[in-house]
Every structure is written in structure tokens, then in C-alpha cells.
Amino acid sequence: MPHDHMSPSGHPFRADDDVPLSYWQAMEIAVRELLIEKGVTTAAEIASQIDAMDARSPANGAQVVARIWTDPAFRAAMLQDASAATAAMGFDIGPMKLIAVENTDTLHNVVVCTLCSCYPRNLLGLPPDWYKSRAYRSRTVREPRAVLAEFGVTLPDNTEVRVHDSTADMRYIVIPTRPAGTDGWSRDDLARLVTRDSMIGTGRAKSPEGLAGTDRPT
């Protein structure tokens, strides 16, 4: 009978755990354990990196968007070099290039990764399952208006739709249009209007009326 045990890196494993390991899962375990055995890294360092990745969330991107809405100089910096601008806020995307694209009254941007699930995780956290699905990846480039309508975003015929395809070394973030009626709001209050989907382009920022009464700025 198999027994539960901890692998050398401290991760629980049992041979009959749920389903057999896939080839790639077995490869990941083998490489990870070899790196630890050779002293290249440690189990604690791996756990720390996992914790850091898990801590990323759309709240990071919301803070960036709220600053764009309230700081013209930062908006210009984001549109010129979003990698450097977000790094200055503490959201370092590493060697990858981050590009900010801005929605307007006549232009709507939407992001996809046709190859896999390339995504600005430092700003948005883990990608949703639908972003990784074959249907979203293939249909968004062919019929973006239809896909957006299924997300509840129906656009006028005179609104241009631009689809941006992320790559292994390039990421996009959409700057949604600032909702009306938010003049004088603080950045923290504005950030609560910014949704994950609005930064992908499959949604819009919330309206002030969309906040619960107790959450609205006074």
C-alpha cells in the first residue's frame, strides 16, 4: 500500500495521488529536485517564489490604472514605456516588454494570446481559465465583436476594435476609460472601479453606481 511522504523539496506526493502524473509534471518534479540536490536553489526559495506569484492580483493593475487616470505625467510614461513606468511603482515585469493600450470613445482594445496564455501576471495575477481556452484564443482574432458581446461589451458600429496578441516576450495591459462622475475621487477609490476584465479588454470599468452604497466615496 502506498504511503504519503514528502519529496526532498518538501512537497507532498504519493504515487496514487488523484491521477497519474503527466509527462510534464514528472519532468517538473525531476528538474526541481535535481536543482535542489545540486545546490542551485533550495526548497525555501522555491516556496518563496510561489508565494510571491500567488500574491499577485488584479489589484496591482488597478492601482496602475487609477494613477494613469489621475496623473498625466504617469499616463504619458505608461504609453511611452509601460515596463519602466510599472517597475517604478514596484511592479517589475522583468525582461519582458509591457505595452499599455488606451481605450477611448472611438477605440476599444482587447488582449489575447493566440499561442498559449501569455499574460501580465505581475499586474493581473493568474490568467482566468477562459483566457487560456482554445475558443477565446481563436475566436477573438476572428470575431472580436461577437466575443466581446458575449462578455457583455456591445460596441457601436463606429467604434474601432483592435486585438493585441501577446507573445513570450511581450505583454499588454488595457487602460479602460475612466467612468463619468468620478471627479475628485482618490486613487484608492478609483482603483475599486477597475476590474481584471477591463484591463484585458473583455469588460469595462465599473460605474460609481456599481459600487455598494457603503463603498461609495462620500
PLY file of the C-alpha trace (Angstrom):
ply
format ascii 1.0
element vertex 218
property float x
property float y
property float z
element edge 217
property int vertex1
property int vertex2
end_header
0.00 0.00 0.00
1.40 3.42 -0.91
2.19 5.83 1.91
2.05 9.62 1.97
5.50 11.17 2.11
7.29 14.42 1.44
9.55 14.81 -1.56
13.10 16.17 -0.99
11.83 19.68 -1.74
9.17 19.39 0.94
6.22 18.97 -1.42
3.69 16.23 -0.59
3.50 13.42 -3.09
2.03 9.96 -3.31
2.08 7.66 -6.29
-1.70 7.28 -6.42
-2.48 10.96 -5.80
-5.66 11.70 -7.79
-4.41 10.79 -11.27
-1.10 9.59 -12.69
1.46 12.32 -13.28
1.65 13.65 -16.81
4.98 13.67 -18.66
5.42 17.40 -17.98
4.52 17.08 -14.31
7.10 14.32 -13.91
9.67 16.44 -15.73
8.96 19.43 -13.47
9.44 17.34 -10.34
12.63 15.79 -11.68
14.18 19.13 -12.67
13.12 20.79 -9.42
14.57 18.01 -7.28
17.79 17.98 -9.31
18.26 21.74 -8.88
17.79 21.36 -5.13
20.15 18.37 -4.97
22.85 20.28 -6.88
22.50 23.30 -4.61
21.31 25.63 -7.38
18.27 26.58 -5.33
16.51 25.49 -2.16
13.02 24.34 -1.27
12.55 27.54 0.74
13.47 29.72 -2.27
11.03 27.82 -4.48
8.27 28.19 -1.89
9.03 31.90 -1.57
8.71 32.42 -5.32
5.42 30.50 -5.38
4.10 32.68 -2.54
5.19 35.81 -4.41
3.40 34.68 -7.57
0.27 33.77 -5.63
0.26 37.24 -4.04
-0.05 38.93 -7.43
-3.59 40.03 -8.21
-5.57 42.43 -10.40
-5.36 44.90 -7.51
-1.83 45.70 -8.71
-3.03 46.65 -12.17
-5.95 48.58 -10.70
-3.52 50.80 -8.81
-1.62 51.44 -12.05
-4.80 52.37 -13.93
-6.02 54.64 -11.13
-2.73 56.50 -11.24
-2.98 56.84 -15.02
-6.43 58.40 -14.60
-5.15 60.98 -12.11
-1.53 61.65 -13.13
-0.98 62.98 -16.69
2.80 62.61 -16.44
2.48 58.97 -15.40
-0.05 58.33 -18.19
2.49 59.66 -20.71
5.20 57.48 -19.18
2.98 54.39 -19.39
2.14 54.98 -23.03
5.83 55.52 -23.84
7.37 52.67 -21.78
4.95 50.73 -19.60
7.67 48.34 -18.42
9.70 51.15 -16.86
6.66 53.02 -15.53
5.21 49.99 -13.71
8.64 48.96 -12.43
8.94 52.39 -10.81
5.74 51.55 -8.90
7.25 48.27 -7.72
5.62 46.00 -10.32
8.64 44.76 -12.24
7.80 42.72 -15.32
11.42 41.62 -15.75
12.95 41.38 -19.23
9.57 41.27 -20.98
8.15 44.33 -22.74
4.87 45.69 -21.38
2.71 47.80 -23.67
-0.21 49.91 -22.43
-3.07 50.50 -24.86
-5.76 53.04 -24.03
-9.48 52.80 -24.69
-11.28 55.91 -25.92
-14.80 56.81 -27.02
-13.97 55.58 -30.54
-11.41 52.81 -29.86
-11.67 49.61 -27.85
-8.67 47.34 -27.23
-8.77 43.67 -26.30
-5.87 41.34 -25.49
-5.42 37.70 -26.39
-2.58 35.19 -26.57
-3.16 33.00 -29.60
-0.31 30.61 -28.80
-0.87 29.85 -25.11
-1.63 32.16 -22.16
0.98 34.94 -22.10
-0.34 37.45 -19.59
0.97 40.32 -17.40
0.87 38.29 -14.19
2.79 40.88 -12.19
-0.19 43.20 -12.65
-3.17 40.87 -13.08
-2.25 37.68 -11.23
-3.04 34.31 -12.76
-4.98 34.32 -16.05
-8.60 33.15 -15.92
-9.38 29.77 -17.43
-11.32 31.29 -20.32
-8.28 33.35 -21.35
-6.38 30.09 -21.89
-9.21 28.34 -23.73
-8.88 27.48 -27.40
-12.23 29.15 -28.11
-11.17 32.53 -26.74
-7.72 32.36 -28.31
-9.07 31.56 -31.79
-12.38 33.42 -31.87
-11.13 36.74 -30.50
-8.94 37.37 -33.53
-11.65 36.26 -35.98
-14.78 37.77 -34.48
-13.81 40.13 -31.65
-17.15 41.96 -31.57
-19.06 38.74 -31.11
-16.74 37.61 -28.31
-16.96 40.99 -26.58
-20.76 40.89 -26.80
-20.72 37.54 -25.00
-18.80 39.26 -22.18
-21.47 41.97 -22.11
-19.48 44.58 -24.04
-21.59 45.72 -27.00
-19.88 48.42 -29.03
-21.30 50.92 -31.53
-20.50 50.23 -35.17
-18.30 53.32 -35.34
-16.06 52.09 -32.50
-12.83 50.58 -33.79
-11.77 47.29 -32.19
-8.08 46.42 -32.01
-6.94 42.95 -30.98
-3.46 42.69 -29.45
-1.69 39.31 -29.47
0.64 38.76 -26.53
3.88 36.84 -27.06
6.51 35.15 -24.93
8.44 38.41 -24.58
5.66 41.00 -24.85
2.60 41.69 -22.70
-0.29 44.15 -22.95
-2.49 45.94 -20.44
-5.62 47.82 -21.45
-6.28 51.20 -19.88
-10.07 51.33 -19.58
-11.99 54.55 -19.99
-12.43 56.41 -16.70
-16.08 56.29 -15.61
-18.01 59.54 -15.56
-18.91 61.05 -12.21
-15.57 60.28 -10.55
-14.03 63.74 -10.50
-12.20 64.33 -7.24
-12.05 60.64 -6.31
-8.88 59.36 -4.65
-6.72 56.78 -6.39
-7.77 54.10 -3.92
-11.44 54.81 -4.62
-10.83 54.81 -8.38
-8.92 51.53 -8.17
-12.06 49.84 -6.85
-13.73 50.58 -10.17
-11.03 48.80 -12.19
-11.75 45.15 -12.93
-9.48 42.41 -14.23
-11.59 42.07 -17.37
-11.41 45.83 -18.06
-7.60 45.53 -18.15
-7.85 42.63 -20.64
-10.46 44.45 -22.69
-13.31 42.00 -22.20
-15.00 44.34 -19.75
-15.36 47.95 -18.73
-14.53 49.70 -15.51
-17.39 49.76 -13.01
-19.57 52.81 -12.83
-19.84 54.62 -9.49
-23.37 53.23 -9.23
-21.88 49.75 -9.48
-20.34 50.06 -6.03
-22.31 49.09 -2.98
-23.71 52.10 -1.14
-21.32 51.74 1.78
-18.35 51.54 -0.64
-19.06 54.76 -2.49
-16.88 57.77 -1.65
-18.67 60.41 0.34
0 1
1 2
2 3
3 4
4 5
5 6
6 7
7 8
8 9
9 10
10 11
11 12
12 13
13 14
14 15
15 16
16 17
17 18
18 19
19 20
20 21
21 22
22 23
23 24
24 25
25 26
26 27
27 28
28 29
29 30
30 31
31 32
32 33
33 34
34 35
35 36
36 37
37 38
38 39
39 40
40 41
41 42
42 43
43 44
44 45
45 46
46 47
47 48
48 49
49 50
50 51
51 52
52 53
53 54
54 55
55 56
56 57
57 58
58 59
59 60
60 61
61 62
62 63
63 64
64 65
65 66
66 67
67 68
68 69
69 70
70 71
71 72
72 73
73 74
74 75
75 76
76 77
77 78
78 79
79 80
80 81
81 82
82 83
83 84
84 85
85 86
86 87
87 88
88 89
89 90
90 91
91 92
92 93
93 94
94 95
95 96
96 97
97 98
98 99
99 100
100 101
101 102
102 103
103 104
104 105
105 106
106 107
107 108
108 109
109 110
110 111
111 112
112 113
113 114
114 115
115 116
116 117
117 118
118 119
119 120
120 121
121 122
122 123
123 124
124 125
125 126
126 127
127 128
128 129
129 130
130 131
131 132
132 133
133 134
134 135
135 136
136 137
137 138
138 139
139 140
140 141
141 142
142 143
143 144
144 145
145 146
146 147
147 148
148 149
149 150
150 151
151 152
152 153
153 154
154 155
155 156
156 157
157 158
158 159
159 160
160 161
161 162
162 163
163 164
164 165
165 166
166 167
167 168
168 169
169 170
170 171
171 172
172 173
173 174
174 175
175 176
176 177
177 178
178 179
179 180
180 181
181 182
182 183
183 184
184 185
185 186
186 187
187 188
188 189
189 190
190 191
191 192
192 193
193 194
194 195
195 196
196 197
197 198
198 199
199 200
200 201
201 202
202 203
203 204
204 205
205 206
206 207
207 208
208 209
209 210
210 211
211 212
212 213
213 214
214 215
215 216
216 217
